[in-house]
Every structure is written in C-alpha cells, then in structure tokens.
C-alpha cells in the first residue's frame, strides 16, 4: 500500500443494490459508492478518483521502460502482447527487438518459413504461440491488406487472439477506452476492493470497466501492470493466479521444447533417433509428437514408404 493511499476496501458506507446479478451505479462523482453483489455478499468499490491517484502516483515514480511502450504500431503491440503471455517482460525484450528486425510487419512474417519463425522465437517457450502468430499474419495479410485490425471483435477471430488480447491490442496501440483484465489486473482489483478470489470473469470485467479513467486507457493499463509486477505481487498478497505453471525442467512442455529446438537446427530427425535420444522421457513420446503435428509445428515424412525410415521435420 502506498503512503497516504488507503486500500479501496476501507470505504465506509454501502448503498442498496438490486439482488439480480450485478448492479453498478454510474460514475456520478469521485466519492460515489459503487456496489457489486454476488449472491448475498456485497463488494464495495468506492472513490475511483482516489484509486486513479494511487495507481498513477506509483506509475510516475516507478514506470518501467520497454520497447513496446515506445510504439503505437498495432502489429508491434500484437507481437509484444503474445510474447508477454506467460513470459517475463525482461526475457521478452531481446526477442521482441530481434523479431521486429526480421519480421517488421505482417506481410514479412506471413511469408517467412516456419523454421525461421521458430528459430527467432526460441527461448520464449510455448512454441505454439509462434505458430499461431505465423497463421495470424497470414490471415491479416490476406483479409486485411497486412494491417492489424483495430476492432476487438475482428481481432478475436484471429488465430491465437483471445478475450484479453483482443482488448489489450487496441488499448496499447490506439488508447481505446476499454478495460482489459490479465492476471496482474485481476489481482489488483481483488486486493484493492476486497473481492472474493472466485469472482467470475464477467463480474471482474464489469468492475474494470467502471474504474477505467476515460481517455487514459494506455497509461492506465501500463500503470496497473507496473503496480502489479513491482508492488502488489502474488507473493505479497497471497492471491493465486487462476492457473499456475508446473515445474518446467523435465515436464512434457520441456520435452516438447527440446524436440522443437533440435528440429529447428536440423533438417530432419529420424523417429528412431528421437526415441533413442529421449528413451528416459517419462511421457509418451508418440503423444508428444502427435500433439506437435496437430498443432502445425512439425510434420512426419516417410511413414507410408517402407523404403524410407519415418522422420520428423519442422512443417513447411
């Protein structure tokens, strides 16, 4: 908690609220009480102006600098938003810069071979994100003339773009007055307003919409990201994310990554070579390979020709 700024949960009074679902009063003034009901429980959201002052005060003193914050190019913002999913920002910086050097726009990305795309992505993990970005660039090039659309409803139709990302892209690129809720923002809202951790995504989105300062969406979301990452961390609040990453070393995801890394640097790998090299893998290798094929990361060759040993290669 910042000095001089109380938690919003300390609001002193409540107003009556309808029993049906969610009822949020309009923003009548900075001290107007807002209230959300969940069954018989009431949650206070008071003094949005104080909340804004608290977050922006922290942001002015502790603002982090990242290359994607220095651009409003929608393509670059899209790349950063996908890279930042489940990957620490500091690890993303060098990959982001290298990516834009090789693939400065959707057209260049769509025309690049998947092997090169995966090579540049290497180190970020979750390689399927790179495949979806590759597909996404192809759709953007073909359907939108290479220009990333600005409308959330169109963005959501693209491969790899979900509920949060379809909002965050126009927020950071266009300063669109729309709230986007990720794990950091979820934690802040739950902590500051004393919300239950099992609050639904719908209810949390309604609250985020109410506290959004008009005309300042880009700065507001950056400020919340920094406050959540530097001040109101998961460890400090005890608020757990909706999903938690398991131990990486030795996990199925680790073996997937190792296999992709080898295939990126090799023309092909024979299946018997893979089976011998990963003989101690505790996971079913056939399942891992099948998943990689279904996700469009690799392809199998030679299995129908008994004169040619079956092999794997990066697709394309």
Sine and cosine of phi, psi and omega as CSV:
sin_phi,cos_phi,sin_psi,cos_psi,sin_omega,cos_omega
0.00,0.00,0.69,-0.72,0.00,-1.00
-0.98,0.20,0.58,-0.82,0.04,-1.00
-0.85,0.53,0.75,-0.66,0.04,-1.00
1.00,0.10,-0.05,1.00,-0.01,-1.00
-0.83,-0.55,0.96,-0.27,0.00,-1.00
-0.96,0.28,0.31,-0.95,0.12,-0.99
-0.93,0.37,0.56,-0.83,-0.02,-1.00
-0.91,0.42,-0.30,0.96,-0.01,-1.00
-0.94,0.35,-0.18,0.98,-0.03,-1.00
-1.00,0.07,0.13,0.99,0.00,-1.00
-0.83,0.55,0.69,-0.72,-0.22,-0.97
-1.00,0.10,-0.40,0.92,-0.12,-0.99
-0.74,-0.67,0.27,-0.96,0.03,-1.00
-0.80,-0.60,0.51,-0.86,0.13,-0.99
-0.96,-0.28,0.34,-0.94,0.00,-1.00
-0.92,0.39,0.57,-0.82,0.02,-1.00
-0.72,-0.70,0.60,-0.80,0.07,-1.00
-0.86,0.51,0.51,-0.86,-0.01,-1.00
-0.97,0.25,-0.34,0.94,-0.10,-1.00
-0.98,0.20,0.87,-0.50,0.16,-0.99
0.73,0.68,-0.90,-0.43,-0.10,-0.99
-0.85,-0.52,0.68,-0.73,0.09,-1.00
-0.72,-0.69,0.90,-0.44,0.01,-1.00
-0.89,-0.45,0.86,-0.51,0.02,-1.00
-0.95,0.31,0.37,-0.93,0.00,-1.00
-0.93,0.37,0.29,-0.96,0.01,-1.00
-0.98,0.18,0.99,0.11,-0.05,-1.00
-0.98,0.20,-0.60,0.80,0.04,-1.00
-0.31,-0.95,0.11,-0.99,-0.04,-1.00
-0.92,0.40,-0.33,0.95,-0.03,-1.00
-0.95,-0.31,0.14,0.99,0.02,-1.00
-0.92,0.39,0.71,-0.70,0.01,-1.00
-0.99,0.14,0.73,-0.68,0.14,-0.99
-0.94,-0.33,0.48,-0.88,-0.04,-1.00
-0.58,-0.81,0.65,-0.76,0.06,-1.00
-0.83,-0.55,0.69,-0.72,0.06,-1.00
-0.94,-0.33,0.58,-0.82,0.10,-1.00
-0.74,-0.67,0.99,-0.12,-0.11,-0.99
0.90,0.43,-0.89,-0.46,0.00,-1.00
-0.99,-0.16,-0.03,1.00,-0.05,-1.00
-1.00,-0.05,0.64,-0.77,0.04,-1.00
-0.92,-0.39,0.64,-0.77,-0.01,-1.00
-0.86,-0.52,0.77,-0.64,-0.04,-1.00
-1.00,-0.02,0.67,-0.74,0.15,-0.99
-0.73,-0.69,0.99,-0.13,-0.15,-0.99
-0.90,-0.45,0.55,-0.84,0.16,-0.99
0.83,0.55,0.94,0.33,-0.01,-1.00
-0.89,0.45,-0.51,0.86,0.00,-1.00
-0.90,0.44,-0.64,0.77,0.05,-1.00
-0.90,0.44,-0.65,0.76,0.04,-1.00
-0.88,0.47,-0.71,0.71,0.05,-1.00
-0.86,0.51,-0.72,0.69,-0.03,-1.00
-0.87,0.49,-0.67,0.74,-0.03,-1.00
-0.89,0.45,-0.75,0.66,-0.04,-1.00
-0.93,0.36,-0.70,0.71,-0.03,-1.00
-0.94,0.35,-0.51,0.86,0.05,-1.00
-0.90,0.43,-0.69,0.73,0.05,-1.00
-0.90,0.44,-0.67,0.74,-0.04,-1.00
-0.89,0.45,-0.66,0.75,0.01,-1.00
-0.87,0.49,-0.57,0.82,-0.06,-1.00
-1.00,-0.01,-0.38,0.92,-0.16,-0.99
-0.76,-0.65,0.32,0.95,-0.06,-1.00
-0.84,0.54,0.80,-0.61,0.06,-1.00
-1.00,0.06,0.48,-0.88,-0.02,-1.00
-0.94,-0.35,0.84,-0.54,0.05,-1.00
-0.70,-0.71,0.52,-0.86,-0.05,-1.00
-0.87,0.49,-0.55,0.84,-0.01,-1.00
-0.95,0.31,-0.24,0.97,0.08,-1.00
-1.00,0.09,-0.12,0.99,-0.02,-1.00
-0.98,-0.18,0.17,0.99,-0.01,-1.00
-0.69,-0.72,0.46,-0.89,0.12,-0.99
-0.90,-0.44,0.20,0.98,0.05,-1.00
-0.92,0.40,0.84,-0.54,-0.13,-0.99
-0.90,0.43,-0.58,0.82,0.03,-1.00
-0.90,0.43,-0.75,0.67,0.00,-1.00
-0.88,0.47,-0.64,0.77,0.03,-1.00
-0.90,0.44,-0.68,0.74,0.03,-1.00
-0.86,0.51,-0.71,0.70,0.01,-1.00
-0.86,0.50,-0.72,0.69,-0.02,-1.00
-0.90,0.44,-0.65,0.76,-0.03,-1.00
-0.91,0.42,-0.62,0.79,0.04,-1.00
-0.95,0.33,-0.67,0.74,0.00,-1.00
-0.90,0.44,-0.57,0.82,-0.09,-1.00
-0.98,0.20,-0.15,0.99,0.05,-1.00
-0.93,0.37,0.91,-0.41,0.06,-1.00
0.89,0.46,0.38,0.92,0.06,-1.00
-0.70,-0.71,0.72,-0.69,-0.03,-1.00
-0.90,0.44,0.62,-0.79,-0.09,-1.00
-0.84,0.54,-0.64,0.77,-0.04,-1.00
-0.89,0.45,-0.55,0.84,0.03,-1.00
-0.96,0.26,-0.43,0.90,-0.05,-1.00
-0.97,0.25,-0.55,0.84,-0.13,-0.99
-0.76,0.65,-0.83,0.55,-0.04,-1.00
-0.90,0.44,-0.59,0.81,0.02,-1.00
-0.93,0.36,-0.62,0.79,0.02,-1.00
-0.88,0.48,-0.74,0.67,0.00,-1.00
-0.90,0.44,-0.67,0.74,0.00,-1.00
-0.92,0.39,-0.63,0.77,0.01,-1.00
-0.86,0.50,-0.75,0.66,-0.02,-1.00
-0.92,0.38,-0.45,0.89,0.07,-1.00
-0.92,0.39,-0.66,0.75,-0.04,-1.00
-1.00,0.06,-0.60,0.80,-0.05,-1.00
-0.79,-0.62,0.98,0.19,-0.10,-1.00
-0.94,0.33,-0.26,0.97,0.01,-1.00
-0.43,-0.90,0.04,-1.00,-0.06,-1.00
-0.89,0.46,-0.60,0.80,-0.03,-1.00
-0.90,0.44,-0.72,0.70,0.02,-1.00
-0.90,0.44,-0.64,0.77,-0.01,-1.00
-0.92,0.40,-0.70,0.71,-0.04,-1.00
-0.88,0.47,-0.55,0.83,-0.06,-1.00
-1.00,0.05,-0.13,0.99,-0.03,-1.00
-0.98,0.19,0.56,-0.83,0.08,-1.00
-0.93,0.36,0.55,-0.84,-0.04,-1.00
-0.86,0.52,-0.57,0.82,0.01,-1.00
-0.84,0.54,-0.69,0.73,0.00,-1.00
-0.93,0.37,-0.64,0.77,0.01,-1.00
-0.87,0.49,-0.72,0.69,0.00,-1.00
-0.93,0.38,-0.53,0.85,0.02,-1.00
-0.91,0.42,-0.69,0.73,0.02,-1.00
-0.94,0.35,-0.55,0.84,-0.03,-1.00
-0.96,0.28,-0.40,0.92,-0.12,-0.99
-0.74,0.67,0.76,-0.65,0.00,-1.00
0.95,-0.30,-0.29,0.96,-0.01,-1.00
-1.00,-0.02,-0.32,0.95,-0.02,-1.00
0.98,0.22,0.11,-0.99,-0.01,-1.00
0.73,0.68,0.90,0.43,-0.09,-1.00
-0.87,0.49,-0.38,0.93,0.02,-1.00
-0.88,0.47,-0.40,0.92,0.05,-1.00
-0.91,0.42,-0.62,0.79,0.02,-1.00
-0.92,0.40,-0.63,0.77,0.02,-1.00
-0.90,0.44,-0.69,0.72,0.00,-1.00
-0.92,0.40,-0.60,0.80,0.07,-1.00
-0.90,0.44,-0.64,0.76,0.03,-1.00
-0.87,0.49,-0.73,0.69,0.04,-1.00
-0.91,0.42,-0.64,0.77,0.01,-1.00
-0.86,0.52,-0.70,0.71,0.00,-1.00
-0.89,0.45,-0.59,0.81,0.02,-1.00
-0.91,0.42,-0.68,0.73,0.02,-1.00
-0.91,0.42,-0.69,0.73,0.00,-1.00
-0.89,0.46,-0.66,0.75,0.00,-1.00
-0.91,0.41,-0.67,0.74,-0.07,-1.00
-0.98,0.20,-0.64,0.77,-0.13,-0.99
-0.99,-0.17,-0.38,0.92,-0.09,-1.00
-0.80,-0.60,0.34,0.94,0.05,-1.00
0.89,0.45,0.43,0.90,0.02,-1.00
1.00,0.09,0.04,1.00,-0.02,-1.00
-0.97,-0.24,0.84,-0.55,0.03,-1.00
-0.90,0.44,0.83,-0.56,-0.02,-1.00
-0.90,0.43,0.40,-0.92,-0.03,-1.00
-0.98,-0.18,-0.30,0.95,-0.06,-1.00
-0.99,0.15,0.79,-0.61,0.00,-1.00
-0.82,0.57,-0.61,0.79,-0.03,-1.00
-0.92,0.40,-0.49,0.87,0.07,-1.00
-0.99,0.16,-0.64,0.77,0.02,-1.00
-0.87,0.50,-0.63,0.78,-0.07,-1.00
-0.91,0.42,-0.34,0.94,0.01,-1.00
-0.99,0.15,-0.20,0.98,-0.05,-1.00
-0.99,0.16,0.50,-0.86,0.02,-1.00
-0.85,0.52,0.77,-0.64,0.08,-1.00
0.99,0.12,0.01,1.00,-0.01,-1.00
-0.98,-0.22,0.90,-0.44,-0.03,-1.00
-0.96,-0.27,-0.27,-0.96,-0.08,-1.00
-0.88,0.48,-0.68,0.73,0.00,-1.00
-0.95,0.31,-0.75,0.66,-0.11,-0.99
-0.92,0.40,-0.55,0.84,0.02,-1.00
-0.92,0.40,-0.34,0.94,0.07,-1.00
-1.00,-0.06,-0.67,0.74,-0.10,-0.99
-0.92,0.39,-0.54,0.84,0.00,-1.00
-0.88,0.48,-0.81,0.58,0.04,-1.00
-0.93,0.36,-0.40,0.92,0.08,-1.00
-0.89,0.45,-0.78,0.62,-0.07,-1.00
-0.99,0.16,-0.49,0.87,-0.02,-1.00
-1.00,0.04,-0.60,0.80,-0.14,-0.99
-0.87,-0.50,0.03,1.00,-0.02,-1.00
0.85,0.53,0.57,0.82,-0.03,-1.00
-0.91,0.42,0.72,-0.70,0.02,-1.00
-0.96,0.29,0.99,0.15,-0.02,-1.00
-0.48,-0.88,0.65,-0.76,0.00,-1.00
-1.00,-0.03,0.69,-0.73,0.08,-1.00
-0.85,-0.53,0.76,-0.65,-0.09,-1.00
-0.91,-0.41,0.93,-0.37,0.10,-0.99
-0.95,-0.31,-0.18,-0.98,-0.08,-1.00
-0.91,0.41,-0.57,0.82,0.04,-1.00
-0.92,0.40,-0.74,0.67,-0.04,-1.00
-0.93,0.38,-0.61,0.79,0.08,-1.00
-0.84,0.54,-0.73,0.68,-0.03,-1.00
-0.89,0.45,-0.66,0.75,-0.01,-1.00
-0.89,0.45,-0.74,0.67,-0.03,-1.00
-0.90,0.44,-0.68,0.74,0.01,-1.00
-0.89,0.46,-0.71,0.70,-0.03,-1.00
-0.94,0.35,-0.76,0.65,-0.11,-0.99
-0.92,0.40,-0.53,0.85,-0.07,-1.00
-0.94,-0.35,0.20,0.98,0.08,-1.00
0.88,0.48,0.61,0.79,-0.03,-1.00
-0.99,0.13,0.45,-0.89,0.07,-1.00
-0.94,0.35,0.57,-0.82,-0.05,-1.00
-0.92,0.38,-0.35,0.94,0.01,-1.00
-1.00,-0.06,0.31,0.95,0.04,-1.00
-0.86,0.51,0.62,-0.79,-0.07,-1.00
-0.95,0.31,0.40,-0.92,0.03,-1.00
-0.87,0.49,-0.59,0.81,0.00,-1.00
-0.89,0.45,-0.74,0.68,0.00,-1.00
-0.90,0.44,-0.68,0.73,-0.02,-1.00
-0.90,0.43,-0.62,0.79,0.03,-1.00
-0.89,0.45,-0.65,0.76,0.02,-1.00
-0.88,0.47,-0.64,0.76,0.03,-1.00
-0.92,0.40,-0.70,0.71,0.02,-1.00
-0.87,0.50,-0.61,0.79,0.04,-1.00
-0.89,0.45,-0.65,0.76,-0.05,-1.00
-0.92,0.38,-0.66,0.75,-0.09,-1.00
-1.00,0.06,-0.01,1.00,0.02,-1.00
-0.92,0.38,0.85,-0.53,0.03,-1.00
-0.97,0.23,0.86,-0.50,-0.06,-1.00
-0.84,0.54,0.68,-0.73,0.07,-1.00
0.98,0.18,0.00,1.00,-0.05,-1.00
-0.77,-0.63,0.47,0.88,-0.13,-0.99
-0.85,0.53,-0.71,0.70,-0.04,-1.00
-0.88,0.48,-0.80,0.60,-0.01,-1.00
-0.90,0.44,-0.61,0.79,-0.02,-1.00
-0.88,0.48,-0.73,0.68,-0.02,-1.00
-0.94,0.34,-0.61,0.80,0.08,-1.00
-0.89,0.45,-0.65,0.76,0.00,-1.00
-0.90,0.43,-0.68,0.73,0.03,-1.00
-0.90,0.44,-0.65,0.76,0.03,-1.00
-0.86,0.51,-0.71,0.71,-0.02,-1.00
-0.94,0.35,-0.62,0.78,0.01,-1.00
-0.91,0.43,-0.65,0.76,0.00,-1.00
-0.95,0.32,-0.58,0.82,-0.05,-1.00
-0.98,0.18,-0.56,0.83,-0.12,-0.99
-0.97,-0.24,-0.53,0.85,-0.12,-0.99
-0.93,-0.36,-0.88,0.48,-0.12,-0.99
-0.99,-0.12,0.92,0.39,-0.07,-1.00
-0.97,0.23,0.25,-0.97,0.04,-1.00
-0.89,0.46,-0.63,0.77,0.00,-1.00
-0.91,0.42,-0.65,0.76,-0.05,-1.00
-0.95,0.30,-0.58,0.82,-0.06,-1.00
-1.00,-0.04,-0.41,0.91,-0.07,-1.00
0.98,0.20,0.08,1.00,0.01,-1.00
-1.00,0.10,0.87,-0.49,-0.07,-1.00
-1.00,0.10,0.58,-0.82,0.09,-1.00
-0.92,0.39,0.32,-0.95,-0.02,-1.00
-0.89,0.45,-0.58,0.81,0.05,-1.00
-0.76,-0.65,0.61,-0.79,-0.03,-1.00
-0.87,-0.49,0.67,-0.74,0.02,-1.00
-0.97,0.25,0.70,-0.71,0.06,-1.00
-0.99,0.17,0.15,-0.99,0.03,-1.00
-0.84,0.55,0.77,-0.64,-0.12,-0.99
-0.98,0.20,-0.77,0.63,-0.05,-1.00
-0.85,0.53,0.85,-0.53,0.03,-1.00
1.00,0.10,-0.03,1.00,0.02,-1.00
-0.98,0.19,0.20,-0.98,0.06,-1.00
-0.86,0.51,-0.61,0.79,0.02,-1.00
-0.89,0.45,-0.59,0.81,0.02,-1.00
-0.91,0.42,-0.71,0.70,0.02,-1.00
-0.90,0.43,-0.62,0.79,0.08,-1.00
-0.86,0.51,-0.72,0.70,-0.02,-1.00
-0.90,0.44,-0.66,0.75,0.02,-1.00
-0.89,0.46,-0.67,0.75,-0.02,-1.00
-0.92,0.40,-0.68,0.73,0.03,-1.00
-0.89,0.45,-0.66,0.75,-0.01,-1.00
-0.87,0.49,-0.68,0.73,0.01,-1.00
-0.93,0.38,-0.64,0.77,-0.01,-1.00
-0.93,0.36,-0.52,0.85,0.05,-1.00
-0.89,0.45,-0.61,0.79,-0.06,-1.00
-0.99,-0.10,0.01,1.00,0.05,-1.00
-0.83,-0.56,0.54,-0.84,0.03,-1.00
-0.90,0.44,-0.75,0.66,0.05,-1.00
-0.52,-0.85,0.28,-0.96,0.16,-0.99
-0.71,-0.71,0.76,-0.64,0.05,-1.00
-0.95,0.31,0.59,-0.81,-0.03,-1.00
-0.86,0.50,-0.61,0.79,0.00,-1.00
-0.92,0.40,-0.52,0.85,0.06,-1.00
-0.92,0.40,-0.67,0.75,0.01,-1.00
-0.91,0.41,-0.71,0.71,-0.02,-1.00
-0.89,0.45,-0.60,0.80,0.02,-1.00
-0.95,0.32,-0.67,0.74,-0.05,-1.00
-0.93,0.37,-0.57,0.82,-0.05,-1.00
-0.93,-0.37,0.62,0.79,-0.03,-1.00
-0.88,0.47,-0.48,0.88,-0.03,-1.00
-1.00,-0.01,0.10,0.99,0.01,-1.00
-0.90,0.44,0.83,-0.56,-0.03,-1.00
-0.97,0.26,-0.14,0.99,-0.01,-1.00
-0.98,-0.20,0.35,-0.94,0.02,-1.00
-0.95,0.30,0.93,-0.36,-0.05,-1.00
-0.88,0.47,-0.60,0.80,0.02,-1.00
-0.87,0.49,-0.64,0.77,0.02,-1.00
-0.91,0.41,-0.67,0.74,0.01,-1.00
-0.88,0.47,-0.72,0.69,-0.02,-1.00
-0.91,0.42,-0.67,0.74,0.02,-1.00
-0.87,0.49,-0.67,0.74,0.03,-1.00
-0.89,0.46,-0.68,0.73,0.00,-1.00
-0.90,0.44,-0.58,0.81,0.04,-1.00
-0.93,0.36,-0.72,0.69,0.00,-1.00
-0.90,0.44,-0.52,0.85,0.00,-1.00
-0.99,0.13,-0.05,1.00,0.06,-1.00
0.99,0.15,0.30,0.95,0.00,-1.00
-1.00,0.09,-0.65,0.76,-0.05,-1.00
-0.73,-0.68,0.20,-0.98,0.10,-0.99
-0.67,-0.75,0.47,-0.88,-0.01,-1.00
-0.98,-0.17,0.64,-0.77,0.03,-1.00
-0.75,-0.67,0.48,-0.88,0.13,-0.99
0.99,0.11,-0.08,1.00,-0.08,-1.00
-0.94,0.33,-0.44,0.90,-0.02,-1.00
-1.00,0.00,-0.22,0.97,0.00,-1.00
-0.96,-0.30,0.95,-0.31,-0.10,-1.00
-0.93,0.38,-0.21,0.98,0.03,-1.00
-1.00,0.10,-0.22,0.97,-0.03,-1.00
-0.88,-0.47,0.81,-0.59,0.01,-1.00
-0.91,0.41,0.68,-0.74,0.01,-1.00
-0.88,0.48,0.64,-0.77,-0.06,-1.00
-0.59,-0.81,0.26,-0.96,0.04,-1.00
-0.87,-0.49,0.52,-0.85,0.11,-0.99
-0.49,-0.87,0.35,-0.94,0.10,-1.00
-0.88,0.48,0.68,-0.74,-0.06,-1.00
-0.90,0.44,0.62,-0.78,0.06,-1.00
0.98,-0.22,0.00,0.00,0.00,0.00
